[in-house]
Amino acid sequence: MTQRQRILVCGATGFIGRNIVERLSHEPNTEVIAVEHETPRFDCPNVAWVRADLTCQEDVQTVLQGIDIVVQAAATTSGAADIVQRPYIHTSDNAVMNSHIFRTAYDLNVKHVVFFSCTVMYPSSDRPLSEDDFTGEIAPQYFGVGWTKVYLEKMAEFFAGLGRTKFTALRHSNIYGPHDKYDLERSHMFGATVTKVMTASDGKIVVWGEGTEARDLLYIDDLVHCVEQSIRRQSEPFGLYNIGYGQAFAVKDVVERIIAASGRDIEITFDRAKPTIKTSLFLNCARADSEIDWRPQTDFQDGIRKTLDWYRRHFQT
């Protein structure tokens, strides 16, 4: 980022968006404009805040005026319970929001849009999956959110092909780290486990599922670095990249690692009746390595330690 650029971060008060804002705010050649909606803004130097409802076309038109780069981290997200019980909450708003942003970015000559997709379109597998391993078959519990993401990827590719705005779609794995959701109603597996371990008063925790489900887990700083690399290095009009740690960790292993890093003596019970996603998945990220010079930098155990240190500072002081 050699010349000063105006970067709009949508979803700036969320987990991914906040980490991006905090990182970019230290870039001397970057003017950061952060979008807030329902969650209040946070104090961060060198950041200008705007309030907008990104499902409203007029608001999108207003906040994208004069912007060079859009990092689109706004989304309706939640954990396994909602994916199983209320899957529709991840479809309509996300489709409308991104449709407005992509079209408006093109209309206003925005240089580059970085968009966060996901990996739920991939089948369960015991081998690392590349971007070409999407077969067109999506697991029933992911049908709505999965096809919404695929549609948005194709829309991004369409607008990129018109030649005015560059687009990047990041199929990232499960992200963890500072500013994640740690309340048990909305958190993902990692955040929920951290909260259970750090707040257990009787030396016991209950983990949803059987513990054999496997996840590819990536520390948030590595995802933020990928955004920076996409902006710096992507040469093609459209880039679709797997972004993950490249290794599958069984939930039981993850829980045991978090307990060990916490220094607490905790007994685990697995509740097979609770909602869980019975898949195993990890990513081949060779394309990101070769095209944008990105690879994960944070060792999983070190990421756990950093997350617990942050949790203690923010919730136990």
C-alpha positions as CSV (number, residue, x, y, z in Angstrom):
1,M,0.0,0.0,0.0
2,T,2.4,2.7,-1.2
3,Q,-0.1,5.5,-2.0
4,R,-2.7,6.7,0.4
5,Q,-6.0,4.8,-0.1
6,R,-9.4,5.2,1.4
7,I,-10.5,1.8,2.7
8,L,-14.1,1.1,3.8
9,V,-14.5,-1.7,6.3
10,C,-18.1,-3.0,6.4
11,G,-19.0,-4.8,9.6
12,A,-16.3,-3.0,11.5
13,T,-17.7,-3.8,14.9
14,G,-17.8,-7.6,14.3
15,F,-15.1,-10.1,15.0
16,I,-13.3,-10.1,11.7
17,G,-14.1,-6.4,10.9
18,R,-12.8,-5.1,14.2
19,N,-9.5,-6.9,13.8
20,I,-9.1,-5.5,10.3
21,V,-9.9,-2.0,11.4
22,E,-7.3,-2.2,14.2
23,R,-4.6,-3.5,11.9
24,L,-5.3,-1.0,9.0
25,S,-5.4,1.9,11.4
26,H,-1.7,1.6,11.8
27,E,-1.0,1.8,8.1
28,P,0.4,5.3,7.4
29,N,-0.8,5.4,3.8
30,T,-4.4,4.3,4.6
31,E,-7.5,6.2,5.5
32,V,-9.8,3.8,7.3
33,I,-13.6,4.4,7.2
34,A,-15.4,2.0,9.5
35,V,-19.1,1.1,9.1
36,E,-21.2,0.6,12.3
37,H,-24.9,-0.5,12.4
38,E,-26.4,-2.1,15.5
39,T,-23.2,-2.7,17.6
40,P,-21.7,0.5,18.9
41,R,-18.4,1.8,17.6
42,F,-15.1,1.3,19.6
43,D,-12.3,3.7,20.2
44,C,-9.5,3.4,17.6
45,P,-7.1,6.1,16.5
46,N,-7.0,7.2,12.8
47,V,-10.4,5.8,12.0
48,A,-13.5,7.7,10.7
49,W,-16.9,6.1,11.6
50,V,-20.1,6.1,9.6
51,R,-23.4,4.5,10.5
52,A,-25.3,2.6,7.8
53,D,-27.8,-0.2,7.1
54,L,-26.1,-2.1,4.3
55,T,-29.3,-3.8,3.3
56,C,-30.5,-0.3,2.3
57,Q,-29.3,0.8,-1.2
58,E,-29.3,4.5,-0.3
59,D,-27.0,3.9,2.7
60,V,-24.6,1.8,0.6
61,Q,-24.5,4.5,-2.1
62,T,-23.6,7.0,0.5
63,V,-20.8,5.2,2.3
64,L,-19.1,4.0,-0.9
65,Q,-18.7,7.5,-2.3
66,G,-15.0,8.2,-2.8
67,I,-13.8,4.8,-1.6
68,D,-10.8,3.0,-3.2
69,I,-11.1,-0.4,-1.5
70,V,-14.0,-2.1,0.3
71,V,-13.4,-4.9,2.8
72,Q,-16.8,-6.5,3.2
73,A,-16.9,-8.1,6.6
74,A,-20.6,-7.4,7.4
75,A,-22.8,-10.5,7.7
76,T,-25.4,-12.2,9.7
77,T,-23.5,-14.9,11.5
78,S,-24.0,-17.3,14.4
79,G,-23.1,-20.8,15.6
80,A,-24.2,-24.4,15.1
81,A,-27.5,-24.0,16.9
82,D,-28.8,-21.4,14.5
83,I,-27.4,-23.3,11.5
84,V,-29.5,-26.3,12.5
85,Q,-32.6,-24.6,13.9
86,R,-32.9,-21.2,12.0
87,P,-30.8,-21.6,8.8
88,Y,-32.8,-18.9,7.0
89,I,-31.2,-16.1,9.0
90,H,-27.9,-16.5,7.0
91,T,-29.5,-16.1,3.6
92,S,-31.8,-13.2,2.8
93,D,-30.0,-10.3,4.5
94,N,-26.5,-11.5,3.4
95,A,-27.7,-11.8,-0.3
96,V,-29.3,-8.4,-0.3
97,M,-26.4,-6.7,1.5
98,N,-23.7,-8.0,-0.8
99,S,-25.8,-7.5,-4.0
100,H,-26.0,-3.8,-3.1
101,I,-22.3,-3.5,-2.2
102,F,-21.0,-5.3,-5.3
103,R,-23.2,-3.3,-7.8
104,T,-22.6,0.0,-6.1
105,A,-18.8,-0.6,-6.0
106,Y,-18.8,-1.2,-9.7
107,D,-21.0,1.8,-10.4
108,L,-18.7,4.1,-8.4
109,N,-15.5,2.8,-9.8
110,V,-14.2,1.3,-6.5
111,K,-10.8,-0.3,-7.3
112,H,-11.1,-3.5,-5.2
113,V,-13.7,-5.4,-3.1
114,V,-12.5,-8.1,-0.7
115,F,-15.4,-10.3,0.3
116,F,-15.5,-13.1,2.9
117,S,-17.1,-16.3,1.6
118,C,-16.9,-19.5,3.6
119,T,-16.2,-23.3,3.2
120,V,-19.6,-24.8,3.9
121,M,-20.0,-25.6,0.2
122,Y,-17.3,-28.3,0.4
123,P,-18.0,-31.9,1.2
124,S,-16.7,-33.6,4.3
125,S,-13.3,-35.0,3.5
126,D,-10.2,-36.7,5.0
127,R,-7.9,-34.9,2.6
128,P,-7.2,-31.2,2.1
129,L,-9.7,-29.6,-0.3
130,S,-8.7,-27.1,-3.0
131,E,-11.0,-24.4,-4.6
132,D,-11.8,-26.8,-7.4
133,D,-13.2,-29.5,-5.0
134,F,-16.7,-27.9,-4.8
135,T,-18.9,-30.5,-6.5
136,G,-22.2,-28.7,-6.5
137,E,-23.5,-30.9,-3.7
138,I,-23.9,-29.0,-0.4
139,A,-24.8,-30.7,2.9
140,P,-28.5,-30.3,3.8
141,Q,-27.8,-28.3,6.9
142,Y,-25.7,-25.8,4.9
143,F,-28.0,-25.6,1.8
144,G,-29.2,-22.1,2.3
145,V,-26.0,-20.4,3.5
146,G,-23.8,-22.5,1.1
147,W,-25.7,-21.6,-2.0
148,T,-26.0,-18.0,-1.0
149,K,-22.2,-17.8,-0.7
150,V,-21.7,-19.5,-4.1
151,Y,-24.2,-17.1,-5.7
152,L,-22.3,-14.2,-4.2
153,E,-18.9,-15.6,-5.4
154,K,-20.3,-15.8,-8.9
155,M,-21.7,-12.3,-8.7
156,A,-18.3,-11.0,-7.7
157,E,-16.7,-12.9,-10.6
158,F,-19.3,-11.4,-12.9
159,F,-18.6,-7.8,-11.9
160,A,-14.9,-8.4,-11.9
161,G,-15.2,-9.6,-15.5
162,L,-16.7,-6.3,-16.5
163,G,-13.2,-4.8,-16.0
164,R,-13.8,-1.9,-13.7
165,T,-13.5,-3.3,-10.1
166,K,-11.2,-6.1,-8.8
167,F,-12.9,-8.7,-6.6
168,T,-11.5,-11.2,-4.0
169,A,-13.5,-14.0,-2.5
170,L,-11.9,-15.6,0.6
171,R,-13.2,-19.1,1.5
172,H,-11.8,-19.0,5.0
173,S,-12.0,-21.8,7.5
174,N,-13.1,-21.5,11.1
175,I,-11.5,-18.3,12.5
176,Y,-10.7,-17.7,16.2
177,G,-9.0,-15.1,18.4
178,P,-9.5,-11.7,20.0
179,H,-12.9,-10.1,19.6
180,D,-14.7,-13.4,18.7
181,K,-18.1,-14.0,20.1
182,Y,-17.8,-15.6,23.5
183,D,-21.4,-15.6,24.7
184,L,-22.7,-19.1,24.5
185,E,-25.9,-18.1,22.6
186,R,-24.1,-16.9,19.5
187,S,-20.5,-18.3,19.6
188,H,-18.9,-20.8,17.4
189,M,-17.2,-24.0,18.7
190,F,-13.9,-22.4,19.7
191,G,-15.3,-19.3,21.4
192,A,-17.9,-21.3,23.2
193,T,-15.2,-23.7,24.5
194,V,-13.0,-20.9,25.7
195,T,-15.9,-19.4,27.7
196,K,-16.9,-22.8,29.2
197,V,-13.3,-23.6,30.2
198,M,-12.6,-20.2,31.7
199,T,-15.8,-19.9,33.6
200,A,-16.4,-23.5,34.8
201,S,-17.1,-23.3,38.5
202,D,-17.4,-27.0,39.2
203,G,-14.5,-28.3,37.2
204,K,-16.8,-29.7,34.5
205,I,-17.9,-28.6,31.0
206,V,-20.3,-30.0,28.4
207,V,-19.3,-29.9,24.8
208,W,-21.9,-30.3,22.0
209,G,-21.5,-33.3,19.7
210,E,-19.3,-36.4,19.9
211,G,-15.9,-34.7,19.7
212,T,-14.9,-36.5,16.5
213,E,-16.0,-33.7,14.3
214,A,-12.9,-32.0,12.8
215,R,-12.3,-28.4,11.9
216,D,-9.6,-26.3,10.2
217,L,-8.9,-23.4,12.6
218,L,-7.1,-20.2,11.6
219,Y,-6.0,-17.4,13.9
220,I,-7.6,-14.1,13.1
221,D,-4.3,-12.3,12.5
222,D,-3.5,-14.6,9.6
223,L,-6.9,-13.8,8.0
224,V,-6.2,-10.1,8.4
225,H,-2.8,-10.6,6.8
226,C,-4.5,-12.3,3.9
227,V,-6.7,-9.3,3.3
228,E,-3.6,-7.1,3.1
229,Q,-1.9,-9.6,0.8
230,S,-4.9,-9.6,-1.5
231,I,-4.8,-5.9,-1.8
232,R,-1.1,-5.8,-2.4
233,R,-0.6,-8.8,-4.6
234,Q,-3.7,-10.0,-6.5
235,S,-3.1,-9.3,-10.2
236,E,-6.2,-10.9,-11.7
237,P,-9.6,-9.2,-11.8
238,F,-11.1,-12.0,-9.7
239,G,-9.4,-14.1,-7.1
240,L,-11.0,-17.0,-5.2
241,Y,-8.8,-18.3,-2.4
242,N,-9.0,-21.0,0.3
243,I,-7.7,-19.5,3.5
244,G,-7.1,-21.9,6.4
245,Y,-4.5,-23.5,8.6
246,G,-4.4,-26.6,6.4
247,Q,-4.9,-29.1,9.1
248,A,-8.0,-30.7,10.7
249,F,-8.3,-30.8,14.5
250,A,-10.9,-33.0,16.1
251,V,-13.2,-31.1,18.5
252,K,-12.0,-33.3,21.4
253,D,-8.4,-32.4,20.6
254,V,-9.3,-28.7,20.4
255,V,-11.1,-28.8,23.8
256,E,-8.2,-30.6,25.4
257,R,-5.7,-28.2,24.1
258,I,-7.7,-25.2,25.4
259,I,-8.0,-26.8,28.8
260,A,-4.2,-27.6,28.9
261,A,-3.4,-24.0,27.9
262,S,-5.7,-22.6,30.5
263,G,-3.9,-24.4,33.3
264,R,-7.3,-25.6,34.8
265,D,-8.4,-29.1,35.8
266,I,-11.5,-29.6,33.8
267,E,-13.6,-32.7,33.1
268,I,-15.3,-33.0,29.6
269,T,-18.7,-34.4,28.9
270,F,-19.9,-34.7,25.3
271,D,-23.6,-34.1,24.7
272,R,-24.6,-35.9,21.6
273,A,-28.2,-34.6,21.7
274,K,-27.1,-31.0,21.2
275,P,-26.8,-29.4,17.7
276,T,-23.5,-30.0,16.0
277,I,-22.2,-30.1,12.4
278,K,-20.9,-33.6,11.7
279,T,-18.3,-32.9,9.1
280,S,-14.5,-33.0,8.8
281,L,-12.8,-30.4,6.7
282,F,-9.4,-28.8,6.1
283,L,-8.1,-26.7,3.2
284,N,-5.4,-26.8,0.6
285,C,-4.3,-23.2,0.3
286,A,-1.7,-23.5,-2.4
287,R,-3.4,-21.0,-4.7
288,A,-3.2,-18.3,-2.1
289,D,0.5,-19.2,-1.5
290,S,1.4,-18.9,-5.2
291,E,-0.8,-16.0,-6.3
292,I,-0.8,-13.6,-3.3
293,D,2.1,-14.9,-1.3
294,W,0.0,-15.9,1.7
295,R,0.4,-18.8,4.2
296,P,-0.6,-19.1,7.8
297,Q,2.0,-17.8,10.3
298,T,0.5,-18.6,13.7
299,D,1.0,-22.0,15.2
300,F,-2.3,-23.4,16.5
301,Q,-1.0,-23.8,20.1
302,D,0.4,-20.3,20.0
303,G,-2.9,-19.0,18.7
304,I,-4.7,-20.7,21.6
305,R,-2.3,-19.1,24.1
306,K,-2.8,-15.6,22.6
307,T,-6.5,-16.0,22.6
308,L,-6.6,-17.1,26.3
309,D,-4.3,-14.2,27.2
310,W,-6.7,-11.8,25.5
311,Y,-9.7,-13.4,27.1
312,R,-8.2,-13.0,30.6
313,R,-7.4,-9.3,30.0
314,H,-10.9,-8.5,28.7
315,F,-13.2,-10.7,30.8
316,Q,-11.3,-11.6,34.0
317,T,-9.7,-8.4,35.1
